[in-house]
Amino acid sequence: MSTTQCSVCGTGFVPRFAFQVQRTADDVQYFCSQTCHEDHLFAADSRECSVCSETFRLQFAFQQVQVDGETRYFCSADCRQAELAEVERRRTSMRRIAVLNQKGGTGKTTTSVNVAAGLADLGYRVLLMDLDAQGNVAVSLGLSAQYTLYHVLVDGQHPTDCIVPVAPNLDAIISNTSLAQAEARLVTAAERYKVLAQRMSRITNYDYVIMDCAPSLSVLNQNALTFADHILIPVSCDYLSLVGVRQVLRTLKKVNEILLQPVSVLGVVPTFYDKRTKISAEAMSTLQAYFQDKVFPPIHVNTRLKEAPSHKKTIFEHDPDGRGAEDYRMLVREIAERCGTTVAPATGKESEVGVQHA
């Protein structure tokens, strides 16, 4: 991690402890020592309570807490407890979904991007995370960032520093080829399957976290499964993809039995479905026989879905009235229902998702 300058005495240092970085909505302060931290802490005459808005003099350490990368202030122990209870409520209600199939070419990134955008369009706060070193999320949406998921996993960078705003209600943490180095570092780390969950525990202000996973059985994917509540399995309508599903289920069994992490299959998404072909009908029949009611309505073969990434757009922006957008809207609503979250009723036509490009 790079050297920074103490906000009190100007000394250069590398932050290693939580007290050395204090974030507010407007600024970030750095402290090389406890002495400088205390000098800063007691310098201001007053603060406004983050819960009740009462103005008070900051006197005790318990009166400030880092929440989602921002410092919150409390005039009393009761206000602090109320805030921490709300943080825990948000943490337990947040749905974490890993989009995973160990076979490539099944539409994982297309599904991750459009499910995230669709949920955001319904009014949910969504964080889209790229766990693939190919960095296809950034490529698909035209995003760039100084810090990526690599910095979260390896350097311990606060996730807030790595978040890129994408659209209303939608943020992302992107990746690039450096993530392959993170994979090598995680192999030798203590509790290597839990690093992602530990780092991301500091983020609670989202309704959904959608993770686009690489087509492999890797330490990163096992981190994703340890962090996730559910997995969503895109399956292209061909024979080889059905083999990939069996591999995912074996990995899931390992996570549930060895890592003692309860992860459920939210559902299977048939992709590249073409009702005119025999193989699509056979694939649907096989999936429904095995997964029964966990099979989502299919995503049809659609030229506009293939075009959207080249325009750095989601399907809702590229072709909002087309079949691809219709398929993903239906999928998103069913995901929200299966996750037990309330789908807000649409008022007229649903808003189109716009993307802020880098």
ABEGO torsion letter per residue (X at the ends): XBBBBBAAAGBBBBBABAAABBBBAABBBBBABAAAAAAAAAABABBBBAAAGBBBBBABAAABBBBGGBBBBBABAAAAAAAAAAAAAAAAABBBBBBBBABBGAGAAAAAAAAAAAAAAAGBBBBBBBABAAGAAAAAAGBBBABBAAAAAAAGBBAAAABBBABBGBBBBBBBAAAAAAAAAAAABBGAAAAAAAAAAABAABABBBBBBBBBBBAAAAAAAAABABBBBBBBBBAAAAAAAAAAAAAAAAAAAAAGBBBBBAEBBBBGBBAABAAAAAAAAAAAAAAEAABBBBBBBBAAAAAAAAAGBBAAAABAABAAAAAAAAAAAAAAAAAGBBBBBBBEBBBBBBBBBX
